[in-house]
Amino acid sequence: LSRQLPLWFAQMEHSVKDGDNSNAFEAKDTMALTLTRQDAAIKKQVPIKSIVIPTTSGFLGVSPGHEYKVSKLLPGPIEIEYTNDSKETFVSSGGFAHINSNMQVDINCAECIPI
């Protein structure tokens, strides 16, 4: 007894074009950070190694490969580790963080100052 697959089944393999996944499991070591406040962009697409942000569920550490997430930020410190191992801390009055699965972190704050 032999079965043949429907024609649409064979076409499914070539119908989804979501991006180049040829390196889907390649380890990434940097992310791009965009940090803005209501009146200015503080950082634009700056390469970073990791970031720690204060969220409603506690402090959230984000490093390359983190899952997609949108979080409300609480007032507190934002700790950034750059690719050259230097660190910088900002204090935020709250806002939102958008962590993309394509290695980008966008943080929008009402107020944000370096300390």
KOLSEVO-174019 format. One record per residue: x, y, z of N, C-alpha, C, O, CB in turn. Coordinates in Angstrom, 3 decimals. Glycine has a CB too. Example, Ala and Ser with C-alpha at 12.3 -4.5 7.8 and 13.67 -1.06 7.14 Angstrom:
+----------+----------+----------+----------+----------+----------+----------+----------+----------+----------+----------+----------+----------+----------+----------+
|      n.x |      n.y |      n.z |     ca.x |     ca.y |     ca.z |      c.x |      c.y |      c.z |      o.x |      o.y |      o.z |     cb.x |     cb.y |     cb.z |
+----------+----------+----------+----------+----------+----------+----------+----------+----------+----------+----------+----------+----------+----------+----------+
|   13.190 |   -5.690 |    7.800 |   12.300 |   -4.500 |    7.800 |   13.200 |   -3.300 |    7.800 |   14.236 |   -3.319 |    8.465 |   11.308 |   -4.473 |    9.046 |
|   12.850 |   -2.250 |    7.080 |   13.670 |   -1.060 |    7.140 |   12.900 |    0.030 |    7.870 |   13.409 |    1.138 |    8.039 |   14.084 |   -0.598 |    5.725 |
+----------+----------+----------+----------+----------+----------+----------+----------+----------+----------+----------+----------+----------+----------+----------+
//
This chain:
+----------+----------+----------+----------+----------+----------+----------+----------+----------+----------+----------+----------+----------+----------+----------+
|      n.x |      n.y |      n.z |     ca.x |     ca.y |     ca.z |      c.x |      c.y |      c.z |      o.x |      o.y |      o.z |     cb.x |     cb.y |     cb.z |
+----------+----------+----------+----------+----------+----------+----------+----------+----------+----------+----------+----------+----------+----------+----------+
|    0.851 |   -1.179 |    0.000 |    0.000 |    0.000 |    0.000 |    0.893 |    1.236 |    0.000 |    1.621 |    1.474 |    0.964 |   -0.966 |    0.001 |    1.227 |
|    0.845 |    1.995 |   -1.032 |    1.649 |    3.215 |   -1.073 |    0.717 |    4.421 |   -1.091 |   -0.361 |    4.410 |   -1.685 |    2.593 |    3.226 |   -2.313 |
|    1.180 |    5.434 |   -0.425 |    0.400 |    6.684 |   -0.364 |    1.200 |    7.795 |   -1.007 |    2.430 |    7.810 |   -0.958 |    0.031 |    7.057 |    1.107 |
|    0.506 |    8.692 |   -1.590 |    1.142 |    9.879 |   -2.135 |    0.659 |   11.083 |   -1.334 |   -0.511 |   11.200 |   -0.969 |    0.829 |   10.045 |   -3.658 |
|    1.602 |   11.958 |   -1.084 |    1.249 |   13.174 |   -0.356 |    0.529 |   14.134 |   -1.287 |    0.813 |   14.172 |   -2.484 |    2.504 |   13.843 |    0.250 |
|   -0.396 |   14.904 |   -0.745 |   -1.074 |   15.907 |   -1.573 |   -0.073 |   16.916 |   -2.131 |    0.981 |   17.137 |   -1.535 |   -2.162 |   16.634 |   -0.757 |
|   -0.387 |   17.516 |   -3.247 |    0.495 |   18.475 |   -3.902 |    0.803 |   19.664 |   -2.995 |    1.935 |   20.149 |   -2.977 |   -0.131 |   18.961 |   -5.204 |
|   -0.188 |   20.139 |   -2.245 |    0.040 |   21.308 |   -1.379 |    1.066 |   21.008 |   -0.284 |    1.750 |   21.921 |    0.177 |   -1.283 |   21.762 |   -0.741 |
|    1.184 |   19.760 |    0.135 |    2.139 |   19.382 |    1.169 |    3.574 |   19.571 |    0.666 |    4.430 |   20.045 |    1.413 |    1.909 |   17.921 |    1.605 |
|    3.837 |   19.214 |   -0.562 |    5.171 |   19.369 |   -1.138 |    5.517 |   20.841 |   -1.315 |    6.687 |   21.215 |   -1.237 |    5.265 |   18.639 |   -2.482 |
|    4.523 |   21.671 |   -1.551 |    4.772 |   23.098 |   -1.740 |    5.002 |   23.827 |   -0.416 |    5.579 |   24.914 |   -0.414 |    3.607 |   23.732 |   -2.477 |
|    4.572 |   23.266 |    0.690 |    4.719 |   23.925 |    1.992 |    6.181 |   24.204 |    2.330 |    6.492 |   25.225 |    2.943 |    4.092 |   23.068 |    3.087 |
|    7.062 |   23.320 |    1.942 |    8.474 |   23.476 |    2.271 |    9.045 |   24.773 |    1.709 |    9.961 |   25.351 |    2.295 |    9.266 |   22.293 |    1.745 |
|    8.520 |   25.229 |    0.597 |    9.057 |   26.414 |   -0.061 |    8.165 |   27.638 |    0.112 |    8.471 |   28.692 |   -0.444 |    9.255 |   26.138 |   -1.528 |
|    7.081 |   27.533 |    0.859 |    6.148 |   28.648 |    0.944 |    6.469 |   29.624 |    2.067 |    6.097 |   30.793 |    1.969 |    4.762 |   28.127 |    1.124 |
|    7.132 |   29.201 |    3.110 |    7.408 |   30.081 |    4.243 |    8.787 |   30.692 |    4.082 |    9.787 |   29.976 |    4.035 |    7.306 |   29.314 |    5.582 |
|    8.842 |   31.995 |    3.997 |   10.091 |   32.726 |    3.871 |   10.136 |   33.757 |    4.994 |    9.720 |   34.900 |    4.807 |   10.222 |   33.403 |    2.462 |
|   10.638 |   33.356 |    6.153 |   10.647 |   34.228 |    7.325 |   11.987 |   34.904 |    7.538 |   12.104 |   35.744 |    8.431 |   10.281 |   33.443 |    8.552 |
|   12.959 |   34.586 |    6.788 |   14.293 |   35.151 |    6.977 |   15.325 |   34.063 |    6.807 |   14.999 |   32.892 |    6.610 |   14.428 |   35.814 |    8.362 |
|   16.541 |   34.461 |    6.884 |   17.633 |   33.510 |    6.714 |   17.912 |   32.813 |    8.033 |   18.458 |   33.419 |    8.954 |   18.902 |   34.214 |    6.193 |
|   17.546 |   31.556 |    8.129 |   17.777 |   30.780 |    9.334 |   18.963 |   29.839 |    9.173 |   19.094 |   28.873 |    9.925 |   16.534 |   29.994 |    9.696 |
|   19.820 |   30.110 |    8.205 |   20.941 |   29.211 |    7.982 |   21.889 |   29.188 |    9.179 |   22.574 |   28.193 |    9.417 |   21.696 |   29.619 |    6.726 |
|   21.923 |   30.290 |    9.932 |   22.762 |   30.350 |   11.126 |   21.907 |   30.471 |   12.380 |   22.279 |   31.165 |   13.326 |   23.742 |   31.528 |   11.038 |
|   20.778 |   29.807 |   12.388 |   19.826 |   29.957 |   13.496 |   20.410 |   29.536 |   14.833 |   20.032 |   30.081 |   15.870 |   18.581 |   29.149 |   13.219 |
|   21.312 |   28.590 |   14.827 |   21.865 |   28.092 |   16.081 |   23.272 |   28.615 |   16.349 |   23.947 |   28.161 |   17.273 |   21.878 |   26.583 |   16.072 |
|   23.708 |   29.571 |   15.538 |   25.011 |   30.170 |   15.752 |   24.936 |   31.076 |   16.983 |   23.999 |   31.862 |   17.120 |   25.475 |   30.965 |   14.496 |
|   25.893 |   30.968 |   17.849 |   25.897 |   31.769 |   19.074 |   26.167 |   33.230 |   18.738 |   27.107 |   33.549 |   18.011 |   26.954 |   31.241 |   20.073 |
|   25.349 |   34.093 |   19.264 |   25.528 |   35.533 |   19.105 |   26.130 |   36.063 |   20.398 |   25.782 |   35.594 |   21.481 |   24.171 |   36.255 |   18.765 |
|   27.027 |   37.036 |   20.294 |   27.640 |   37.549 |   21.507 |   27.351 |   39.016 |   21.766 |   27.831 |   39.568 |   22.756 |   29.104 |   37.344 |   21.446 |
|   26.583 |   39.657 |   20.906 |   26.219 |   41.050 |   21.125 |   24.746 |   41.279 |   20.793 |   24.113 |   40.510 |   20.071 |   27.108 |   41.976 |   20.282 |
|   24.234 |   42.374 |   21.355 |   22.887 |   42.851 |   21.053 |   23.000 |   44.330 |   20.720 |   24.009 |   44.963 |   21.032 |   21.892 |   42.604 |   22.253 |
|   21.985 |   44.875 |   20.097 |   21.944 |   46.307 |   19.796 |   20.982 |   46.974 |   20.767 |   19.818 |   46.585 |   20.858 |   21.513 |   46.567 |   18.313 |
|   21.467 |   47.982 |   21.497 |   20.652 |   48.693 |   22.484 |   20.266 |   50.063 |   21.959 |   21.108 |   50.827 |   21.487 |   21.402 |   48.828 |   23.818 |
|   18.978 |   50.361 |   22.052 |   18.473 |   51.705 |   21.819 |   17.798 |   52.143 |   23.103 |   16.834 |   51.520 |   23.547 |   17.486 |   51.762 |   20.593 |
|   18.301 |   53.216 |   23.702 |   17.787 |   53.736 |   24.966 |   17.323 |   55.161 |   24.734 |   18.113 |   56.025 |   24.354 |   18.865 |   53.673 |   26.095 |
|   16.034 |   55.406 |   24.963 |   15.481 |   56.735 |   24.724 |   14.716 |   57.218 |   25.947 |   14.223 |   56.428 |   26.752 |   14.565 |   56.729 |   23.491 |
|   14.633 |   58.528 |   26.062 |   13.725 |   59.140 |   27.023 |   12.792 |   60.026 |   26.225 |   12.924 |   60.130 |   25.005 |   14.496 |   59.954 |   28.137 |
|   11.866 |   60.655 |   26.888 |   10.809 |   61.347 |   26.154 |   11.303 |   62.455 |   25.228 |   10.634 |   62.776 |   24.246 |    9.841 |   61.923 |   27.120 |
|   12.455 |   63.042 |   25.520 |   12.922 |   64.169 |   24.714 |   14.185 |   63.902 |   23.899 |   14.602 |   64.760 |   23.121 |   13.164 |   65.324 |   25.598 |
|   14.799 |   62.735 |   24.061 |   16.057 |   62.491 |   23.353 |   16.387 |   61.005 |   23.273 |   15.900 |   60.194 |   24.061 |   17.196 |   63.234 |   24.036 |
|   17.220 |   60.680 |   22.307 |   17.767 |   59.325 |   22.213 |   19.107 |   59.335 |   22.928 |   19.998 |   60.104 |   22.568 |   17.916 |   58.851 |   20.712 |
|   19.255 |   58.492 |   23.930 |   20.492 |   58.431 |   24.707 |   21.495 |   57.509 |   24.039 |   22.673 |   57.849 |   23.932 |   20.211 |   57.960 |   26.139 |
|   21.047 |   56.354 |   23.593 |   21.873 |   55.381 |   22.873 |   21.101 |   54.926 |   21.648 |   19.899 |   54.673 |   21.726 |   22.256 |   54.160 |   23.784 |
|   21.791 |   54.819 |   20.513 |   21.154 |   54.355 |   19.276 |   21.920 |   53.171 |   18.710 |   23.039 |   53.327 |   18.222 |   21.077 |   55.493 |   18.231 |
|   21.318 |   51.985 |   18.776 |   21.887 |   50.776 |   18.187 |   23.331 |   50.536 |   18.638 |   24.192 |   50.193 |   17.828 |   21.829 |   50.864 |   16.670 |
|   23.585 |   50.719 |   19.927 |   24.913 |   50.516 |   20.497 |   25.105 |   49.027 |   20.796 |   24.239 |   48.419 |   21.425 |   25.104 |   51.374 |   21.788 |
|   26.213 |   48.428 |   20.363 |   26.439 |   47.014 |   20.664 |   26.746 |   46.813 |   22.152 |   27.612 |   47.481 |   22.716 |   27.592 |   46.462 |   19.803 |
|   26.018 |   45.880 |   22.773 |   26.221 |   45.572 |   24.191 |   26.320 |   44.066 |   24.382 |   25.913 |   43.280 |   23.527 |   25.072 |   46.153 |   25.053 |
|   26.875 |   43.689 |   25.534 |   26.987 |   42.277 |   25.887 |   25.789 |   41.833 |   26.717 |   25.267 |   40.736 |   26.518 |   28.290 |   42.017 |   26.655 |
|   25.347 |   42.688 |   27.654 |   24.192 |   42.362 |   28.494 |   23.636 |   43.627 |   29.120 |   24.269 |   44.682 |   29.104 |   24.575 |   41.344 |   29.589 |
|   22.428 |   43.497 |   29.676 |   21.774 |   44.605 |   30.350 |   20.881 |   44.042 |   31.446 |   20.293 |   42.972 |   31.290 |   20.957 |   45.473 |   29.349 |
|   20.783 |   44.772 |   32.564 |   19.904 |   44.396 |   33.668 |   18.933 |   45.553 |   33.880 |   19.339 |   46.702 |   34.055 |   20.721 |   44.074 |   34.986 |
|   17.636 |   45.225 |   33.860 |   16.605 |   46.259 |   33.973 |   15.626 |   45.924 |   35.100 |   15.345 |   44.752 |   35.349 |   15.848 |   46.415 |   32.636 |
|   15.100 |   46.964 |   35.790 |   14.125 |   46.726 |   36.863 |   12.710 |   46.613 |   36.287 |   12.190 |   47.576 |   35.723 |   14.187 |   47.863 |   37.917 |
|   12.093 |   45.444 |   36.429 |   10.753 |   45.235 |   35.888 |    9.776 |   44.946 |   37.021 |   10.175 |   44.824 |   38.179 |   10.749 |   44.080 |   34.861 |
|    8.514 |   44.838 |   36.686 |    7.482 |   44.561 |   37.693 |    7.626 |   43.176 |   38.303 |    7.061 |   42.911 |   39.364 |    6.103 |   44.700 |   37.079 |
|    8.370 |   42.289 |   37.655 |    8.579 |   40.944 |   38.205 |    9.983 |   40.777 |   38.777 |   10.428 |   39.651 |   38.996 |    8.332 |   39.889 |   37.128 |
|   10.683 |   41.876 |   39.020 |   12.043 |   41.824 |   39.563 |   13.054 |   42.292 |   38.534 |   12.689 |   42.741 |   37.448 |   12.386 |   40.405 |   40.026 |
|   14.327 |   42.184 |   38.886 |   15.373 |   42.584 |   37.958 |   15.514 |   41.529 |   36.864 |   15.578 |   40.331 |   37.139 |   16.718 |   42.790 |   38.699 |
|   15.559 |   41.997 |   35.626 |   15.624 |   41.109 |   34.463 |   16.973 |   41.277 |   33.789 |   17.307 |   42.367 |   33.325 |   14.469 |   41.402 |   33.461 |
|   17.749 |   40.205 |   33.733 |   19.010 |   40.199 |   33.003 |   18.775 |   39.741 |   31.582 |   18.161 |   38.699 |   31.352 |   20.043 |   39.297 |   33.694 |
|   19.258 |   40.510 |   30.632 |   19.063 |   40.198 |   29.218 |   20.430 |   40.053 |   28.564 |   21.275 |   40.944 |   28.659 |   18.213 |   41.301 |   28.503 |
|   20.637 |   38.927 |   27.903 |   21.866 |   38.687 |   27.159 |   21.483 |   38.146 |   25.778 |   20.324 |   37.791 |   25.561 |   22.813 |   37.687 |   27.924 |
|   22.424 |   38.080 |   24.852 |   22.095 |   37.602 |   23.504 |   21.385 |   36.244 |   23.531 |   21.762 |   35.348 |   24.287 |   23.365 |   37.502 |   22.662 |
|   20.374 |   36.112 |   22.711 |   19.601 |   34.883 |   22.649 |   18.379 |   34.891 |   23.546 |   17.665 |   33.892 |   23.636 |   20.466 |   33.731 |   23.007 |
|   18.130 |   36.020 |   24.217 |   16.970 |   36.103 |   25.108 |   15.688 |   36.007 |   24.296 |   15.638 |   36.428 |   23.140 |   16.993 |   37.416 |   25.925 |
|   14.656 |   35.451 |   24.910 |   13.368 |   35.330 |   24.232 |   12.716 |   36.696 |   24.050 |   13.075 |   37.666 |   24.718 |   12.436 |   34.402 |   25.017 |
|   11.758 |   36.755 |   23.139 |   10.994 |   37.967 |   22.899 |   10.223 |   38.327 |   24.168 |    9.599 |   37.465 |   24.786 |   10.031 |   37.789 |   21.693 |
|   10.271 |   39.604 |   24.551 |    9.584 |   40.005 |   25.775 |    9.333 |   41.500 |   25.751 |   10.158 |   42.275 |   25.268 |   10.401 |   39.613 |   27.023 |
|    8.185 |   41.895 |   26.278 |    7.872 |   43.296 |   26.515 |    7.608 |   43.428 |   28.006 |    6.768 |   42.716 |   28.556 |    6.638 |   43.784 |   25.651 |
|    8.325 |   44.343 |   28.667 |    8.201 |   44.489 |   30.117 |    8.014 |   45.938 |   30.510 |    8.578 |   46.845 |   29.898 |    9.422 |   43.917 |   30.818 |
|    7.210 |   46.139 |   31.546 |    7.071 |   47.457 |   32.138 |    8.251 |   47.669 |   33.079 |    8.565 |   46.803 |   33.895 |    5.705 |   47.608 |   32.889 |
|    8.908 |   48.834 |   32.961 |   10.041 |   49.144 |   33.815 |    9.578 |   49.905 |   35.049 |    8.717 |   50.782 |   34.974 |   11.091 |   49.955 |   33.047 |
|   10.160 |   49.556 |   36.172 |    9.936 |   50.290 |   37.409 |   11.062 |   51.312 |   37.573 |   12.109 |   51.174 |   36.939 |    9.866 |   49.321 |   38.637 |
|   10.871 |   52.321 |   38.402 |   11.980 |   53.237 |   38.682 |   13.152 |   52.465 |   39.286 |   12.963 |   51.636 |   40.176 |   11.528 |   54.373 |   39.638 |
|   14.355 |   52.740 |   38.800 |   15.526 |   52.053 |   39.318 |   16.686 |   52.076 |   38.350 |   16.634 |   52.751 |   37.322 |   15.183 |   50.640 |   39.655 |
|   17.748 |   51.328 |   38.681 |   18.957 |   51.347 |   37.848 |   18.843 |   50.454 |   36.613 |   18.229 |   49.387 |   36.646 |   20.153 |   50.916 |   38.669 |
|   19.448 |   50.919 |   35.535 |   19.617 |   50.139 |   34.309 |   21.117 |   49.946 |   34.160 |   21.858 |   50.911 |   33.972 |   18.971 |   50.858 |   33.031 |
|   21.563 |   48.701 |   34.243 |   22.991 |   48.398 |   34.201 |   23.357 |   47.795 |   32.847 |   22.825 |   46.757 |   32.453 |   23.382 |   47.434 |   35.346 |
|   24.270 |   48.459 |   32.143 |   24.666 |   48.049 |   30.796 |   26.105 |   47.553 |   30.827 |   26.979 |   48.201 |   31.403 |   24.510 |   49.220 |   29.784 |
|   26.348 |   46.394 |   30.201 |   27.712 |   45.904 |   30.012 |   28.003 |   45.922 |   28.521 |   27.321 |   45.269 |   27.732 |   27.902 |   44.464 |   30.613 |
|   29.033 |   46.682 |   28.147 |   29.392 |   46.840 |   26.744 |   30.291 |   45.689 |   26.273 |   30.755 |   44.879 |   27.076 |   30.095 |   48.188 |   26.527 |
|   30.520 |   45.635 |   24.985 |   31.303 |   44.551 |   24.404 |   32.770 |   44.598 |   24.817 |   33.455 |   43.578 |   24.743 |   31.199 |   44.596 |   22.903 |
|   33.268 |   45.752 |   25.250 |   34.656 |   45.867 |   25.703 |   34.775 |   45.648 |   27.220 |   35.791 |   45.990 |   27.825 |   35.221 |   47.246 |   25.326 |
|   33.724 |   45.072 |   27.827 |   33.642 |   44.748 |   29.259 |   33.513 |   45.969 |   30.169 |   33.546 |   45.816 |   31.389 |   34.856 |   43.968 |   29.665 |
|   33.369 |   47.166 |   29.621 |   33.091 |   48.336 |   30.466 |   31.612 |   48.330 |   30.834 |   30.792 |   47.720 |   30.147 |   33.480 |   49.675 |   29.737 |
|   31.283 |   49.013 |   31.922 |   29.898 |   49.042 |   32.402 |   29.451 |   50.474 |   32.603 |   30.258 |   51.363 |   32.877 |   29.751 |   48.248 |   33.714 |
|   28.146 |   50.685 |   32.463 |   27.553 |   51.999 |   32.668 |   26.193 |   51.796 |   33.313 |   25.475 |   50.849 |   32.992 |   27.433 |   52.795 |   31.326 |
|   25.847 |   52.692 |   34.222 |   24.560 |   52.598 |   34.916 |   23.771 |   53.884 |   34.705 |   24.307 |   54.988 |   34.806 |   24.765 |   52.327 |   36.432 |
|   22.500 |   53.716 |   34.414 |   21.558 |   54.819 |   34.295 |   20.477 |   54.616 |   35.352 |   20.226 |   53.491 |   35.785 |   20.942 |   54.899 |   32.849 |
|   19.842 |   55.704 |   35.762 |   18.682 |   55.610 |   36.643 |   17.471 |   56.052 |   35.842 |   17.468 |   57.117 |   35.224 |   18.861 |   56.481 |   37.942 |
|   16.451 |   55.222 |   35.864 |   15.239 |   55.481 |   35.093 |   14.058 |   55.713 |   36.026 |   13.992 |   55.155 |   37.121 |   14.944 |   54.313 |   34.138 |
|   13.137 |   56.538 |   35.578 |   11.912 |   56.771 |   36.349 |   10.816 |   55.784 |   35.962 |    9.694 |   55.877 |   36.461 |   11.418 |   58.205 |   36.142 |
|   11.129 |   54.849 |   35.084 |   10.146 |   53.870 |   34.617 |    9.964 |   53.982 |   33.121 |   10.461 |   54.917 |   32.492 |    8.801 |   54.062 |   35.329 |
|    9.258 |   53.035 |   32.558 |    9.021 |   53.033 |   31.119 |    8.722 |   51.631 |   30.634 |    8.087 |   50.846 |   31.339 |   10.222 |   53.606 |   30.371 |
|    9.181 |   51.310 |   29.424 |    8.951 |   49.996 |   28.834 |   10.207 |   49.489 |   28.141 |   10.985 |   50.266 |   27.586 |    7.784 |   50.047 |   27.843 |
|   10.391 |   48.183 |   28.184 |   11.494 |   47.529 |   27.482 |   10.915 |   46.544 |   26.475 |    9.999 |   45.782 |   26.784 |   12.454 |   46.806 |   28.482 |
|   11.461 |   46.574 |   25.273 |   11.031 |   45.675 |   24.204 |   12.252 |   44.882 |   23.769 |   13.183 |   45.432 |   23.182 |   10.394 |   46.462 |   22.994 |
|   12.244 |   43.591 |   24.059 |   13.360 |   42.716 |   23.723 |   12.953 |   41.890 |   22.509 |   12.045 |   41.062 |   22.581 |   13.758 |   41.797 |   24.933 |
|   13.639 |   42.129 |   21.394 |   13.327 |   41.425 |   20.153 |   14.125 |   40.141 |   20.058 |   15.190 |   40.012 |   20.661 |   13.608 |   42.314 |   18.939 |
|   13.609 |   39.201 |   19.304 |   14.332 |   37.953 |   19.090 |   15.446 |   38.119 |   18.063 |   16.202 |   37.177 |   17.825 |   13.374 |   36.860 |   18.644 |
|   15.563 |   39.294 |   17.451 |   16.645 |   39.533 |   16.484 |   17.763 |   40.367 |   17.107 |   18.367 |   41.212 |   16.447 |   16.098 |   40.241 |   15.227 |
|   18.028 |   40.112 |   18.400 |   19.159 |   40.693 |   19.134 |   19.087 |   42.211 |   19.274 |   20.109 |   42.892 |   19.186 |   20.442 |   40.324 |   18.452 |
|   17.887 |   42.743 |   19.490 |   17.730 |   44.172 |   19.721 |   16.964 |   44.397 |   21.012 |   15.997 |   43.695 |   21.306 |   17.011 |   44.847 |   18.539 |
|   17.409 |   45.388 |   21.782 |   16.739 |   45.785 |   23.012 |   16.403 |   47.265 |   22.877 |   17.294 |   48.096 |   22.700 |   17.633 |   45.503 |   24.284 |
|   15.121 |   47.590 |   22.960 |   14.661 |   48.975 |   22.895 |   14.058 |   49.335 |   24.242 |   13.126 |   48.680 |   24.709 |   13.625 |   49.182 |   21.741 |
|   14.593 |   50.379 |   24.863 |   14.098 |   50.820 |   26.162 |   13.638 |   52.260 |   26.028 |   14.390 |   53.130 |   25.589 |   15.190 |   50.680 |   27.269 |
|   12.388 |   52.497 |   26.414 |   11.803 |   53.836 |   26.380 |   11.471 |   54.251 |   27.803 |   10.705 |   53.579 |   28.492 |   10.532 |   53.880 |   25.475 |
|   12.050 |   55.359 |   28.238 |   11.865 |   55.838 |   29.610 |   11.262 |   57.236 |   29.598 |   11.422 |   57.985 |   28.634 |   13.207 |   55.838 |   30.377 |
|   10.576 |   57.574 |   30.663 |   10.106 |   58.943 |   30.827 |   11.307 |   59.835 |   31.136 |   11.481 |   60.877 |   30.504 |    9.028 |   59.039 |   31.955 |
|   12.126 |   59.442 |   32.089 |   13.377 |   60.118 |   32.437 |   14.454 |   59.082 |   32.633 |   14.189 |   58.000 |   33.157 |   13.217 |   60.987 |   33.708 |
|   15.672 |   59.397 |   32.218 |   16.783 |   58.453 |   32.338 |   18.078 |   59.269 |   32.366 |   18.382 |   60.007 |   31.429 |   16.787 |   57.402 |   31.151 |
|   18.845 |   59.121 |   33.473 |   20.088 |   59.877 |   33.587 |   21.229 |   58.935 |   33.978 |   21.016 |   57.968 |   34.709 |   19.942 |   61.024 |   34.626 |
|   22.450 |   59.222 |   33.485 |   23.603 |   58.387 |   33.874 |   24.040 |   58.702 |   35.292 |   23.920 |   59.837 |   35.755 |   24.782 |   58.596 |   32.903 |
|   24.551 |   57.684 |   35.980 |   25.109 |   57.926 |   37.320 |   26.554 |   57.439 |   37.372 |   27.205 |   57.549 |   38.411 |   24.256 |   57.216 |   38.415 |
+----------+----------+----------+----------+----------+----------+----------+----------+----------+----------+----------+----------+----------+----------+----------+
//
